[in-house]
Each structure stands twice: as structure tokens, then as C-alpha cells.
Amino acid sequence: MLHGAGHRRQAWLPVEERLAKHREVISLDLPGFGESPPLPEHLPYELDTAVIVLKEFFANQGLDRPHVAGNSMGGLLSLVLAQQGMVASATALSPAGLWSPMGRRVSLGIVRQVQRTARYMPQKLAIRLSRTAAGRTLMCGILFGRPDLLEPQVLLDDMQAMIGAVGFRPTLATGRKIIFAGQVPNVPVTIAWGSRDLLMWRPRGESVVRLIPHVRLLRLPGCGHVPMNDNPELVAHVLLTGSNDEHQRVSSTR
């Protein structure tokens, strides 16, 4: 399971325990995020580099074409791994890369502003705001559909992780030129968007189907750009059905 830019592997914690009943679950911090060290100076924070790192990680863990799920930047990585035939299935939650040039500029600009706000917010103010549902909505309502469900300490830890992520700026700089436009071979792909996603504009379904004719497109009611905390039961269900290659209609997401 792959997190988004500025986030960390703990983003998946609300879903992990539900998935662990049915699957072996592995989540990781991408290089330069969370507890993972940054890339060596000679390696750029680009998609090709991430694919090489993940290929090596798969080999070290003894993983042969695992099922992969990703959110935002991690969703884009999931699609690229599927494109290269490295995974058994891919589930992308509000993936980056399926945007128009204008949508890309807006989304990346918002993410930069979120990080800038977190960096310069006084700690005492952040703590006070995190203790109320209204305060959490003010702090992270652009990312979550239900910020009131987020634990205050989780929000504060997420802020510190974003501020301290050395991979954040170079990753967003690379994002300025990324548009996912490649065909995906016969690998099951699910793409799901939160109905309250305020960060990224959802692409037209027809344009996605042109890229990935066999894609399963779903809507996550009440969820924001980072849906794992908004509705972990629904997200776990989407991941499990996607990894079972059950490209069936999921009534709870319609």
C-alpha cells in the first residue's frame, strides 16, 4: 500500500486491520517520506526511480507481482506498476496523473499551500485547532471528507511528517510534468474517487476508459481525497474486490 505526497504509511492504518483478516498486508514509506531515508543525491524523485525502488523492494521481500493499492501519488505509482506488469492488480484512490494541465497546476498548488500552512502554523495553535471538529475541518478539510473522524494526534503527526518530508518538494517539482497517458495491459485496475474530493478534479469516465478499457470505476460517497480514514470499511471492501479481480458493481459505492 502506497501513500500520497507528503503523507506516510500510517495513512493506511484505519484500513490495515480490516484487510489483514484476508490478506498479508504491507505498507511502506516511500523514499524521503515518513521514516524512509531520502534518495541518494544522484537519483531524482521521478516515476522511473520510484519503480526501480519498488522493484527492488518487491525482490527483497520475496513478492512476486503483489496486489498494490495507492492513494494520490501512490495511486499514480500503482497505475505505473500495473502498466509495467509488475503487479497482479492495482487499486488507485484519487490518483494523481489523470489530470488536465490546468487541474495539475491547481492540485499541486493546493498541496504546496497545505504544506506551507503546516510549516508556519504555531504549534500551540495547531494543537488547539486539532482538538475540535471545526478546527480539524479548517486544518485538513481540503484532504478529508470527514475530518471530524480524524484523531487529533494523528493530524498533528501527519503535519510534522509533511513538514519533515525531504522528498516533498522534489516530488511536487517532478509532478509539474507528469500526465499518465499510457495503456495498461491485462492487469485488473480499479480507480475510485471520493465524492468530496476537493483537491483533484475527477476526470471524465470516458477519458479514463480510453486509457484503460478494462478499468473498474467507482465513487466513494462522503469521502475526500484521502478516503482511508473517512470510510475504512468501504475502502477495504474496494481493495479486496479489486484484488479478487471481481470487477463487479459495488452497490455501496454507486
C-alpha positions in Angstrom: 0.0 0.0 0.0 1.4 3.3 -1.2 0.7 6.7 0.4 0.4 10.2 -1.2 2.9 13.0 -1.5 3.6 14.5 2.0 1.8 11.6 3.7 3.2 8.4 5.3 2.4 4.7 5.6 0.2 5.4 8.7 -2.4 6.8 6.4 -3.4 3.2 5.8 -3.8 2.2 9.4 -7.6 2.5 9.5 -7.8 0.0 6.6 -5.0 -2.4 7.6 -6.7 -4.3 10.3 -9.7 -4.9 8.1 -7.5 -6.1 5.2 -5.3 -8.2 7.5 -8.2 -10.6 8.1 -8.0 -11.7 4.4 -4.5 -10.7 3.1 -0.9 -10.3 4.1 -0.6 -6.5 4.3 2.5 -4.4 3.6 2.6 -0.6 3.8 5.7 1.4 3.3 7.1 4.9 3.5 8.4 5.9 0.1 11.9 7.4 -0.1 12.1 10.8 1.5 8.8 10.4 3.4 7.9 9.1 6.8 10.7 7.1 8.3 12.3 6.2 5.0 15.7 7.9 4.2 15.9 10.2 1.2 17.1 9.0 -2.2 20.8 9.3 -2.9 21.7 12.7 -4.3 22.3 11.4 -7.8 18.8 9.9 -8.1 15.9 12.2 -9.0 12.4 11.9 -7.4 10.8 10.7 -10.6 8.4 7.9 -11.5 11.2 5.8 -13.1 13.2 6.0 -9.9 10.2 5.0 -7.7 9.6 2.0 -10.0 13.2 0.9 -9.6 13.0 1.3 -5.8 9.7 -0.7 -5.6 11.0 -3.4 -7.9 14.0 -3.8 -5.5 11.7 -3.8 -2.5 9.5 -6.5 -4.0 12.5 -8.6 -4.7 13.9 -8.2 -1.1 10.5 -9.1 0.3 10.1 -12.1 -1.9 7.0 -10.6 -3.5 6.1 -11.9 -7.0 3.6 -9.5 -8.6 1.7 -8.4 -5.4 -1.6 -6.7 -5.4 -1.0 -2.9 -5.0 -3.1 0.0 -3.8 -2.2 3.6 -3.7 -3.6 7.0 -2.9 -2.9 10.2 -4.8 0.8 10.0 -5.8 0.7 6.4 -4.6 -2.3 5.8 -6.9 -0.3 7.1 -9.8 2.5 4.7 -8.9 0.0 1.8 -8.7 -1.1 2.6 -12.2 2.5 2.7 -13.5 3.3 -0.6 -11.8 0.3 -2.1 -13.5 1.4 -0.6 -16.8 4.7 -2.4 -16.5 3.1 -5.7 -15.5 4.8 -5.7 -12.0 1.6 -6.3 -10.0 -1.3 -8.7 -10.0 -3.9 -5.9 -9.6 -3.9 -2.2 -9.0 -6.3 -0.1 -7.0 -5.8 3.7 -7.3 -7.7 6.0 -4.9 -7.9 9.6 -6.3 -4.7 9.0 -8.3 -2.5 11.8 -9.5 -1.7 11.9 -13.2 -5.2 11.7 -14.6 -5.5 15.4 -14.7 -5.6 18.2 -17.3 -2.7 20.7 -17.3 -4.9 23.2 -15.5 -6.1 20.6 -13.0 -2.5 19.6 -12.4 -1.4 23.2 -11.6 -4.4 23.8 -9.3 -3.9 20.5 -7.4 -0.1 20.9 -7.0 -0.6 24.5 -5.9 -3.1 23.5 -3.2 -0.8 20.7 -1.9 2.1 23.2 -1.7 -0.1 25.6 0.2 -1.2 22.9 2.7 2.5 22.1 3.4 3.3 25.8 3.7 0.4 26.4 6.1 1.5 23.4 8.3 5.1 24.7 8.3 4.3 28.2 9.5 1.4 27.4 11.9 2.4 27.9 15.5 2.4 24.7 17.4 0.1 25.9 20.1 -2.5 27.0 17.5 -2.2 23.6 15.7 -2.8 21.8 19.0 -5.8 23.9 19.9 -7.4 23.6 16.4 -6.9 19.8 16.4 -9.0 19.3 19.5 -12.3 20.3 17.8 -14.1 19.0 14.8 -14.4 22.6 13.4 -10.6 23.1 13.9 -9.8 19.9 12.1 -12.0 20.8 9.3 -10.2 24.1 9.0 -6.8 22.4 9.1 -7.4 19.5 6.7 -10.9 19.7 5.2 -9.3 20.0 1.8 -7.9 16.5 2.1 -10.6 14.6 4.1 -14.3 14.3 3.6 -14.8 13.6 7.3 -12.0 15.5 9.1 -14.1 15.2 12.3 -13.3 11.5 12.4 -9.6 12.1 12.4 -7.8 11.7 15.7 -6.2 14.9 16.9 -2.8 13.3 17.5 -2.9 11.6 14.1 -3.5 15.0 12.4 -0.6 16.6 14.3 1.7 13.7 13.5 0.7 13.9 9.8 1.5 17.6 9.9 5.0 17.0 11.2 5.6 14.2 8.7 4.7 16.6 5.8 6.9 19.3 7.2 9.8 17.0 7.6 9.5 15.1 4.3 12.7 15.8 2.4 11.1 14.2 -0.7 8.1 16.5 -0.7 9.4 19.5 -2.8 11.3 17.4 -5.4 8.4 15.1 -5.8 6.0 18.0 -6.4 8.5 19.6 -8.8 8.5 16.4 -10.8 4.7 16.4 -10.7 4.6 19.5 -12.9 5.4 17.5 -16.0 3.5 14.3 -15.2 0.4 13.2 -17.0 -0.5 9.5 -17.1 -1.2 8.7 -20.7 -0.1 5.1 -21.1 -2.1 2.0 -21.8 -2.3 -0.7 -19.1 -2.1 -4.4 -20.2 -4.3 -7.1 -18.9 -3.9 -6.3 -15.3 -7.1 -5.7 -13.2 -7.4 -2.0 -12.4 -9.8 -0.2 -10.1 -9.9 3.6 -9.8 -12.1 5.2 -7.1 -12.7 8.8 -6.4 -14.2 10.3 -3.2 -17.4 12.3 -3.8 -16.0 15.1 -1.6 -12.5 15.2 -3.2 -11.7 18.9 -3.2 -8.1 18.5 -4.1 -8.2 16.9 -7.6 -10.8 17.2 -10.3 -12.2 13.8 -11.2 -11.6 13.1 -14.9 -14.4 12.1 -17.2 -15.0 8.4 -17.2 -14.8 8.1 -20.9 -11.2 9.6 -20.9 -10.1 7.0 -18.3 -11.7 4.1 -20.2 -9.8 5.2 -23.3 -6.6 4.7 -21.4 -7.6 1.6 -19.5 -10.5 -0.1 -21.3 -11.0 -2.8 -18.6 -10.9 -0.4 -15.7 -13.4 -0.5 -12.9 -14.5 3.0 -11.9 -16.1 3.6 -8.5 -17.3 6.5 -6.5 -16.8 6.7 -2.7 -19.7 8.6 -1.2 -18.8 11.1 1.5 -15.0 10.5 1.1 -12.4 13.1 0.4 -9.1 12.9 -1.4 -7.7 10.7 1.3 -10.6 8.3 1.9 -8.9 5.7 4.1 -9.9 7.5 7.4 -13.3 8.7 6.0 -14.7 5.2 5.4 -12.2 2.4 6.1 -14.8 -0.3 5.7 -15.7 0.8 2.2 -12.1 1.3 1.2 -11.1 -2.1 2.4 -14.1 -3.6 0.5 -13.0 -1.9 -2.7 -9.4 -3.1 -2.3 -10.4 -6.7 -1.6 -12.8 -6.9 -4.5 -10.2 -5.3 -6.8 -7.6 -7.8 -5.7 -10.0 -10.7 -6.3 -10.5 -9.4 -9.9 -14.2 -9.1 -9.1 -14.9 -6.2 -11.4 -18.5 -6.2 -10.3 -20.8 -3.5 -9.4 -20.3 -2.5 -5.7 -23.7 -1.2 -4.7 -22.4 0.8 -1.7 -20.3 3.0 -4.0 -22.9 3.9 -6.5 
